[in-house]
Amino acid sequence: MLGKDQKIEDLIINTLSNGPLETKELILDIKETRPQTTKQAVYKSLRNLKKNEIIVKTKDEVALSSVWLKKLLAFIENTARHYKTNKNPGSDFLSLKNGEKIVYWFKNFEATDLFWAHAFDVLTDTTNNNQPIFIYNPHEWFLLARPESEVFLFESLRKNNRKLFLIAGNQDTLDIEAKKYFDNTITNYYASTEKLFDQDNYYVNIFNDYLIEVWLDPKISNLIDKFYKKTTSFNEAAKNELMNIIRAKGRNKLVIYRNERKAKKIKNIFKKVFIY
């Protein structure tokens, strides 16, 4: 989650997901991510994780428990199966008929982003895999703010051979640099010189005849645009500035449509720059 400190236990699990580590090396990795963490606090967390059978620990090395990993995998598979087959409040948009929509309002971007990502995943999983996914963003700043999540999404699409076409609505330096994340075969990217939509705070994702439309708070959207206009190099200071912008409170609107005609109309815009 944006702007939230992870617990030490979570950091340990995330670090060990890359493989077993010597205890000393693990402590150094945790302190690098969370500088205020003491050695004593890490050892206390390790004891808790061992007590709950999440890790196994020898004198010098720590690893995730294979038994716990199998239980976790079974839980994830079972949960995913139920979320795809049972109606739940977070996926009620799946029952929309053509021409219907649901409107959601959020008071900050973090809440918007969490639901947006959830809806994106659900529609990716439940719509026809043979049809491409289309995305329009004024700026593809998601790659800067959360690169791991975006790259993971791209990798998932590649594994499933599902094409993605993304248009960024500007050609600032950082917009152009985003091209390096796309392979131009499965994941395709174009930074536009033309104004494609009237509102500068408008975002849209299309999955067959479903659309996710988002209007970010105009003030925050304006700050993001100013950030792009002045920033030519994305370093740690620039990342902190961007994160501060998107963490600000603002009124954001998200609409999920099921509208074949509207989806087709927007897809025609993509045909002007992509062959598919």
Backbone hydrogen bonds, N-H to C=O, Kabsch-Sander energy under -0.5 kcal/mol:
donor,donor_aa,acceptor,acceptor_aa,energy
4,K,1,M,-1.4
11,L,7,K,-2.1
12,I,8,I,-2.5
13,I,9,E,-2.3
14,N,10,D,-2.7
15,T,11,L,-2.6
16,L,12,I,-2.7
17,S,13,I,-1.0
18,N,15,T,-1.3
19,G,16,L,-1.9
21,L,62,V,-2.2
23,T,60,D,-2.3
26,L,22,E,-2.5
27,I,23,T,-2.3
28,L,24,K,-2.0
29,D,25,E,-2.2
30,I,26,L,-2.4
31,K,27,I,-2.5
32,E,28,L,-1.7
33,T,29,D,-1.6
34,R,30,I,-2.9
37,T,34,R,-2.5
42,V,38,T,-1.7
43,Y,39,K,-2.3
44,K,40,Q,-2.2
45,S,41,A,-2.1
46,L,42,V,-2.5
47,R,43,Y,-2.1
48,N,44,K,-1.9
49,L,45,S,-2.5
50,K,46,L,-2.4
51,K,47,R,-2.5
52,N,48,N,-1.8
53,E,50,K,-1.6
54,I,49,L,-3.0
55,I,49,L,-0.9
56,V,63,A,-3.0
58,T,61,E,-2.7
62,V,21,L,-3.1
63,A,56,V,-2.3
65,S,54,I,-2.6
69,L,65,S,-2.3
70,K,66,S,-2.0
71,K,67,V,-2.0
72,L,68,W,-2.7
73,L,69,L,-2.4
74,A,70,K,-2.3
75,F,71,K,-2.2
76,I,72,L,-2.5
77,E,73,L,-2.5
78,N,74,A,-2.2
79,T,75,F,-2.7
80,A,76,I,-2.8
81,R,77,E,-1.9
82,H,78,N,-1.9
83,Y,79,T,-2.4
84,K,80,A,-1.4
85,T,81,R,-1.1
86,N,82,H,-2.8
91,S,88,N,-2.2
92,D,89,P,-0.6
94,L,91,S,-1.8
95,S,92,D,-1.4
96,L,93,F,-1.6
99,G,258,R,-4.1
100,E,97,K,-2.5
100,E,258,R,-0.6
102,I,256,I,-2.0
104,Y,254,L,-3.3
106,F,252,N,-2.6
109,F,248,A,-0.7
112,T,108,N,-1.7
113,D,109,F,-3.6
114,L,110,E,-2.2
115,F,111,A,-1.9
116,W,112,T,-2.9
117,A,113,D,-2.8
118,H,114,L,-1.8
119,A,115,F,-3.0
120,F,116,W,-2.6
121,D,117,A,-2.4
122,V,118,H,-2.5
123,L,119,A,-2.6
124,T,120,F,-2.2
125,D,121,D,-2.2
126,T,122,V,-1.8
127,T,123,L,-1.7
131,Q,128,N,-1.6
133,I,163,K,-2.5
134,F,206,I,-1.9
135,I,165,F,-2.7
136,Y,204,V,-2.8
137,N,167,I,-2.3
141,W,139,H,-1.6
143,L,140,E,-0.8
144,L,141,W,-0.8
145,A,141,W,-2.3
146,R,142,F,-2.8
150,E,146,R,-2.0
151,V,147,P,-2.9
152,F,148,E,-2.2
153,L,149,S,-2.1
154,F,150,E,-2.3
155,E,151,V,-2.5
156,S,152,F,-2.2
157,L,153,L,-2.2
158,R,154,F,-2.2
159,K,155,E,-2.4
160,N,156,S,-1.7
161,N,158,R,-1.1
162,R,157,L,-2.5
163,K,161,N,-0.6
164,L,186,I,-3.2
165,F,133,I,-2.6
166,L,188,N,-2.6
167,I,135,I,-2.7
168,A,190,Y,-2.6
169,G,137,N,-2.0
174,L,231,T,-0.5
176,I,172,D,-2.2
177,E,173,T,-2.1
178,A,174,L,-0.9
179,K,176,I,-1.5
180,K,177,E,-1.5
181,Y,178,A,-1.9
182,F,179,K,-1.9
184,N,187,T,-2.7
188,N,164,L,-2.6
188,N,186,I,-0.6
190,Y,166,L,-1.8
192,S,168,A,-3.1
192,S,190,Y,-0.7
196,L,194,E,-0.8
202,Y,199,Q,-1.2
203,Y,214,V,-2.5
204,V,136,Y,-2.1
205,N,212,I,-2.3
206,I,134,F,-2.8
207,F,210,Y,-2.5
208,N,132,P,-0.7
210,Y,207,F,-2.8
211,L,257,Y,-2.1
212,I,205,N,-2.6
213,E,211,L,-0.6
213,E,255,V,-3.2
214,V,203,Y,-2.6
215,W,253,K,-2.8
216,L,201,N,-1.9
216,L,214,V,-0.5
221,S,217,D,-2.7
222,N,218,P,-2.3
223,L,219,K,-1.9
224,I,220,I,-2.3
225,D,221,S,-2.1
226,K,222,N,-2.3
227,F,223,L,-2.3
228,Y,224,I,-2.1
229,K,225,D,-2.2
230,K,226,K,-1.7
231,T,227,F,-1.7
232,T,230,K,-0.5
235,N,233,S,-1.1
239,K,235,N,-2.4
240,N,236,E,-2.3
241,E,237,A,-1.9
242,L,238,A,-2.4
243,M,239,K,-2.8
244,N,240,N,-2.1
245,I,241,E,-1.6
246,I,242,L,-2.2
247,R,243,M,-1.4
248,A,244,N,-0.5
248,A,245,I,-1.0
250,G,107,K,-2.2
252,N,106,F,-2.9
252,N,250,G,-0.7
253,K,215,W,-2.3
254,L,104,Y,-2.9
255,V,213,E,-3.2
256,I,102,I,-2.5
257,Y,211,L,-2.5
257,Y,255,V,-0.6
258,R,100,E,-2.2
259,N,209,D,-2.1
263,A,259,N,-2.5
264,K,260,E,-2.2
265,K,261,R,-2.1
266,I,262,K,-2.0
267,K,263,A,-2.3
268,N,264,K,-1.7
269,I,265,K,-0.5
269,I,266,I,-1.1
270,F,266,I,-1.0
271,K,267,K,-1.3
272,K,269,I,-1.1
273,V,270,F,-1.4
274,F,270,F,-2.3
276,Y,274,F,-0.6
